[in-house]
Amino acid sequence: MEPTKLEKETMIAEVLEMDYAEEIIPLFTAIGMHCLGCAAASEETVEEACLVHGIDPDAFVSAVNGVIEGLAAQKAQ
């Protein structure tokens, strides 16, 4: 089963494999993370990428997980 919750320690490469990746990737690009598939990004954690882009990692992870939870709830209906 694919991961369904984002953690600060989640590797960027893992984000591409997550449930709802198509829906959450735009959240990353909206804050300037445009190269999720590049070699350097694949070796970064979400926390590291957030810090590089001047984003609070805790707030970002919480926001993304809120979207994931909403999508999972819609799917369960």
Buried (B, 14 or more C-beta within 10 A) or exposed (E): EEEEEBBBEBBBBBBBEBBBBEBBBEBBEEBEBEBBEEEEBBEBBBBBBBBEEEBEBEEBBEBBBEBBEEBEEEEEE
